[in-house]
Amino acid sequence: MIAFVSQKGGVGKSTLARALAREAAASGLRVKVADLDPDQATLLDWHRERTRRAIAPRLSVELFRSAAEALAAADGHDLLVLDGPARASGGTTEIARRADLIVQPTGAARDDLMPAVRVFHGLLRQGIPPQRLIFALNHIGTESEAEAARLYLVEAGYTALPGYLPERPAYRLAQNEGYAVTEARFHRLRERADALIQALIDQVAGDG
């Protein structure tokens, strides 16, 4: 199970969960996507739009109340992608204990980075191994901004996936229409998204 968590909404948690699920399904894996945010259910709404447009590959997306409930429904699937609640809570610890990898997206602003680091610090105190915690950079404006954010995370004791998602309206438009960021209209943006998701896949394979 790969889980996406965050302390704040809007940092890219659902964006990356959608993209990973899409690419894994396109490669032939049987993927279950669990939306654990019943208050917002943004992933479920996105899936309804994707289904309405008959976009391939088809994905299995459901709303669950807990990671345990999602795991119980994942039998027969090769990969469970879990999209956690918008704010870290006690449920985040449960998610982290069950997940093989915990991914936390963050922007480059200190207002994003500082609470994100505190979330991972909290998980470490709960006994989650540091090698299962990794950041992904999203909503990045420039290369220098990405470098500064990456340095901040390294100094805090963590690493981030290679690459990042730049701040682009085309990514939002793609998701509004039921697509993943790896299915964006512009080739260069698809390449950037593909590279980040491939880095995530490589991380999972390396840990395996």
C-alpha positions as a Markdown table, in Angstrom:
| # | Residue | x | y | z |
|---|---|---|---|---|
| 1 | Met | 0.0 | 0.0 | 0.0 |
| 2 | Ile | 1.2 | 3.5 | -0.9 |
| 3 | Ala | -0.4 | 6.2 | 1.2 |
| 4 | Phe | -0.5 | 10.0 | 0.5 |
| 5 | Val | -0.9 | 12.2 | 3.5 |
| 6 | Ser | -0.7 | 15.9 | 4.3 |
| 7 | Gln | -1.3 | 18.4 | 7.0 |
| 8 | Lys | -2.8 | 20.9 | 4.6 |
| 9 | Gly | -5.3 | 20.7 | 1.8 |
| 10 | Gly | -4.3 | 21.7 | -1.7 |
| 11 | Val | -0.7 | 20.5 | -1.7 |
| 12 | Gly | -1.2 | 17.8 | -4.3 |
| 13 | Lys | -2.0 | 14.7 | -2.3 |
| 14 | Ser | -5.0 | 13.6 | -4.5 |
| 15 | Thr | -3.1 | 14.8 | -7.6 |
| 16 | Leu | -0.3 | 12.3 | -7.0 |
| 17 | Ala | -2.6 | 9.5 | -5.9 |
| 18 | Arg | -4.6 | 9.8 | -9.1 |
| 19 | Ala | -1.5 | 9.8 | -11.3 |
| 20 | Leu | 0.1 | 6.8 | -9.6 |
| 21 | Ala | -3.1 | 4.9 | -9.8 |
| 22 | Arg | -3.5 | 5.7 | -13.5 |
| 23 | Glu | 0.1 | 4.7 | -14.4 |
| 24 | Ala | -0.1 | 1.5 | -12.4 |
| 25 | Ala | -3.4 | 0.5 | -14.0 |
| 26 | Ala | -2.0 | 1.4 | -17.5 |
| 27 | Ser | 0.9 | -1.0 | -16.8 |
| 28 | Gly | -1.5 | -3.8 | -16.2 |
| 29 | Leu | -1.7 | -3.9 | -12.4 |
| 30 | Arg | -5.0 | -4.3 | -10.6 |
| 31 | Val | -5.3 | -1.1 | -8.6 |
| 32 | Lys | -7.7 | -0.1 | -5.8 |
| 33 | Val | -7.8 | 3.6 | -4.9 |
| 34 | Ala | -9.1 | 4.4 | -1.4 |
| 35 | Asp | -10.4 | 7.9 | -0.7 |
| 36 | Leu | -10.3 | 8.4 | 3.1 |
| 37 | Asp | -11.7 | 11.9 | 3.2 |
| 38 | Pro | -15.5 | 11.6 | 3.3 |
| 39 | Asp | -15.9 | 15.4 | 4.0 |
| 40 | Gln | -14.4 | 16.3 | 0.6 |
| 41 | Ala | -14.3 | 13.1 | -1.4 |
| 42 | Thr | -12.4 | 14.9 | -4.2 |
| 43 | Leu | -10.9 | 11.7 | -5.5 |
| 44 | Leu | -14.3 | 10.1 | -5.7 |
| 45 | Asp | -15.8 | 13.1 | -7.6 |
| 46 | Trp | -12.8 | 13.0 | -10.0 |
| 47 | His | -13.5 | 9.3 | -10.6 |
| 48 | Arg | -17.1 | 10.0 | -11.4 |
| 49 | Glu | -16.0 | 12.5 | -14.1 |
| 50 | Arg | -13.5 | 10.0 | -15.5 |
| 51 | Thr | -16.1 | 7.3 | -15.7 |
| 52 | Arg | -18.6 | 9.6 | -17.3 |
| 53 | Arg | -16.1 | 10.4 | -20.0 |
| 54 | Ala | -15.2 | 6.7 | -20.4 |
| 55 | Ile | -11.5 | 7.5 | -20.0 |
| 56 | Ala | -9.2 | 4.4 | -20.1 |
| 57 | Pro | -7.8 | 2.8 | -18.1 |
| 58 | Arg | -10.7 | 2.3 | -15.9 |
| 59 | Leu | -10.0 | 2.6 | -12.2 |
| 60 | Ser | -11.5 | 1.2 | -9.0 |
| 61 | Val | -12.1 | 4.1 | -6.6 |
| 62 | Glu | -14.0 | 3.8 | -3.3 |
| 63 | Leu | -14.7 | 5.9 | -0.2 |
| 64 | Phe | -13.5 | 4.3 | 3.1 |
| 65 | Arg | -13.6 | 5.4 | 6.7 |
| 66 | Ser | -10.2 | 3.9 | 7.7 |
| 67 | Ala | -7.0 | 2.3 | 6.3 |
| 68 | Ala | -8.1 | -1.0 | 7.8 |
| 69 | Glu | -11.4 | -0.9 | 5.9 |
| 70 | Ala | -9.6 | -0.1 | 2.7 |
| 71 | Leu | -7.1 | -2.9 | 3.1 |
| 72 | Ala | -9.9 | -5.4 | 3.8 |
| 73 | Ala | -11.5 | -4.4 | 0.4 |
| 74 | Ala | -8.2 | -4.6 | -1.5 |
| 75 | Asp | -8.0 | -8.4 | -1.8 |
| 76 | Gly | -7.4 | -9.4 | -5.4 |
| 77 | His | -5.6 | -6.2 | -6.2 |
| 78 | Asp | -1.9 | -5.7 | -6.8 |
| 79 | Leu | -1.7 | -2.2 | -5.4 |
| 80 | Leu | -3.7 | -0.1 | -2.9 |
| 81 | Val | -3.3 | 3.6 | -3.3 |
| 82 | Leu | -4.6 | 5.4 | -0.3 |
| 83 | Asp | -5.5 | 9.2 | -0.4 |
| 84 | Gly | -5.6 | 10.3 | 3.3 |
| 85 | Pro | -7.6 | 13.1 | 4.9 |
| 86 | Ala | -6.7 | 16.7 | 4.2 |
| 87 | Arg | -5.4 | 17.2 | 7.7 |
| 88 | Ala | -3.0 | 14.9 | 9.6 |
| 89 | Ser | -4.6 | 13.2 | 12.6 |
| 90 | Gly | -4.5 | 10.1 | 14.7 |
| 91 | Gly | -5.8 | 8.3 | 11.5 |
| 92 | Thr | -2.6 | 9.4 | 9.8 |
| 93 | Thr | -0.6 | 7.2 | 12.2 |
| 94 | Glu | -2.8 | 4.2 | 11.5 |
| 95 | Ile | -2.3 | 4.8 | 7.8 |
| 96 | Ala | 1.5 | 5.1 | 8.2 |
| 97 | Arg | 1.7 | 1.9 | 10.2 |
| 98 | Arg | 0.0 | -0.1 | 7.5 |
| 99 | Ala | 1.5 | 1.5 | 4.4 |
| 100 | Asp | 4.7 | 0.3 | 2.6 |
| 101 | Leu | 5.5 | 3.9 | 1.7 |
| 102 | Ile | 4.1 | 7.2 | 3.0 |
| 103 | Val | 4.3 | 10.1 | 0.5 |
| 104 | Gln | 3.7 | 13.7 | 1.6 |
| 105 | Pro | 3.4 | 16.3 | -1.1 |
| 106 | Thr | 4.5 | 19.9 | -0.3 |
| 107 | Gly | 5.0 | 23.2 | -2.0 |
| 108 | Ala | 8.1 | 25.4 | -1.6 |
| 109 | Ala | 6.7 | 28.0 | 0.8 |
| 110 | Arg | 7.7 | 27.7 | 4.4 |
| 111 | Asp | 4.0 | 27.7 | 5.2 |
| 112 | Asp | 3.9 | 24.4 | 3.4 |
| 113 | Leu | 7.2 | 22.9 | 4.4 |
| 114 | Met | 7.2 | 23.6 | 8.1 |
| 115 | Pro | 3.8 | 21.8 | 8.9 |
| 116 | Ala | 4.8 | 19.0 | 6.5 |
| 117 | Val | 8.0 | 18.3 | 8.4 |
| 118 | Arg | 6.2 | 18.4 | 11.7 |
| 119 | Val | 3.9 | 15.6 | 10.3 |
| 120 | Phe | 6.8 | 13.4 | 9.5 |
| 121 | His | 8.5 | 14.2 | 12.9 |
| 122 | Gly | 5.3 | 13.1 | 14.6 |
| 123 | Leu | 5.3 | 9.8 | 12.6 |
| 124 | Leu | 8.9 | 9.1 | 13.6 |
| 125 | Arg | 7.9 | 9.6 | 17.3 |
| 126 | Gln | 5.2 | 7.0 | 16.7 |
| 127 | Gly | 7.8 | 4.5 | 15.5 |
| 128 | Ile | 7.4 | 4.8 | 11.8 |
| 129 | Pro | 10.7 | 3.9 | 10.1 |
| 130 | Pro | 12.2 | 6.9 | 8.3 |
| 131 | Gln | 12.9 | 5.0 | 5.1 |
| 132 | Arg | 9.1 | 4.7 | 4.6 |
| 133 | Leu | 8.7 | 8.5 | 4.6 |
| 134 | Ile | 9.3 | 10.6 | 1.5 |
| 135 | Phe | 8.3 | 14.0 | 0.2 |
| 136 | Ala | 7.2 | 15.0 | -3.3 |
| 137 | Leu | 7.5 | 18.6 | -4.5 |
| 138 | Asn | 4.4 | 20.1 | -6.1 |
| 139 | His | 3.2 | 23.6 | -7.2 |
| 140 | Ile | 6.8 | 24.6 | -7.9 |
| 141 | Gly | 7.6 | 27.9 | -9.7 |
| 142 | Thr | 11.3 | 27.7 | -10.6 |
| 143 | Glu | 14.3 | 25.3 | -10.4 |
| 144 | Ser | 15.8 | 27.5 | -7.6 |
| 145 | Glu | 12.6 | 27.2 | -5.6 |
| 146 | Ala | 12.7 | 23.5 | -5.9 |
| 147 | Glu | 16.4 | 23.4 | -4.9 |
| 148 | Ala | 15.7 | 25.5 | -1.8 |
| 149 | Ala | 12.7 | 23.3 | -0.8 |
| 150 | Arg | 14.8 | 20.2 | -1.2 |
| 151 | Leu | 17.6 | 21.6 | 0.9 |
| 152 | Tyr | 15.1 | 22.5 | 3.7 |
| 153 | Leu | 13.8 | 18.9 | 3.7 |
| 154 | Val | 17.3 | 17.4 | 3.7 |
| 155 | Glu | 18.3 | 19.7 | 6.7 |
| 156 | Ala | 15.2 | 18.4 | 8.5 |
| 157 | Gly | 16.4 | 14.9 | 8.0 |
| 158 | Tyr | 14.2 | 13.8 | 5.0 |
| 159 | Thr | 14.5 | 13.3 | 1.3 |
| 160 | Ala | 12.2 | 14.2 | -1.6 |
| 161 | Leu | 11.5 | 12.3 | -4.8 |
| 162 | Pro | 13.6 | 13.5 | -7.8 |
| 163 | Gly | 11.8 | 16.0 | -9.9 |
| 164 | Tyr | 8.7 | 18.0 | -9.2 |
| 165 | Leu | 5.4 | 19.1 | -10.6 |
| 166 | Pro | 5.5 | 22.8 | -11.7 |
| 167 | Glu | 2.6 | 25.1 | -11.1 |
| 168 | Arg | 0.6 | 25.0 | -14.3 |
| 169 | Pro | -3.1 | 25.6 | -15.1 |
| 170 | Ala | -3.0 | 22.7 | -17.6 |
| 171 | Tyr | -2.6 | 20.2 | -14.7 |
| 172 | Arg | -5.7 | 21.6 | -13.0 |
| 173 | Leu | -7.7 | 21.5 | -16.3 |
| 174 | Ala | -6.7 | 17.9 | -16.9 |
| 175 | Gln | -8.0 | 16.9 | -13.4 |
| 176 | Asn | -11.2 | 18.9 | -13.8 |
| 177 | Glu | -11.9 | 16.8 | -16.8 |
| 178 | Gly | -11.3 | 13.4 | -15.1 |
| 179 | Tyr | -7.7 | 13.0 | -16.3 |
| 180 | Ala | -4.5 | 12.5 | -14.3 |
| 181 | Val | -1.6 | 15.0 | -14.5 |
| 182 | Thr | 0.2 | 12.3 | -16.5 |
| 183 | Glu | -2.6 | 12.7 | -19.1 |
| 184 | Ala | -2.3 | 16.5 | -19.4 |
| 185 | Arg | -2.7 | 18.0 | -22.9 |
| 186 | Phe | 0.9 | 19.2 | -23.3 |
| 187 | His | 3.7 | 16.8 | -23.9 |
| 188 | Arg | 6.3 | 18.5 | -21.8 |
| 189 | Leu | 3.9 | 18.6 | -18.8 |
| 190 | Arg | 3.1 | 14.9 | -19.2 |
| 191 | Glu | 6.9 | 14.2 | -19.2 |
| 192 | Arg | 7.4 | 16.1 | -16.0 |
| 193 | Ala | 4.5 | 14.3 | -14.3 |
| 194 | Asp | 5.6 | 10.9 | -15.7 |
| 195 | Ala | 9.1 | 11.5 | -14.3 |
| 196 | Leu | 7.9 | 12.2 | -10.8 |
| 197 | Ile | 5.6 | 9.2 | -10.8 |
| 198 | Gln | 8.3 | 6.9 | -12.2 |
| 199 | Ala | 10.6 | 8.1 | -9.4 |
| 200 | Leu | 7.9 | 7.1 | -6.9 |
| 201 | Ile | 7.6 | 3.7 | -8.6 |
| 202 | Asp | 11.4 | 3.3 | -8.5 |
| 203 | Gln | 11.4 | 4.2 | -4.8 |
| 204 | Val | 8.8 | 1.4 | -4.1 |
| 205 | Ala | 10.8 | -1.1 | -6.2 |
| 206 | Gly | 14.0 | -0.2 | -4.4 |
| 207 | Asp | 12.5 | -0.7 | -1.0 |
| 208 | Gly | 11.1 | -4.0 | -2.2 |
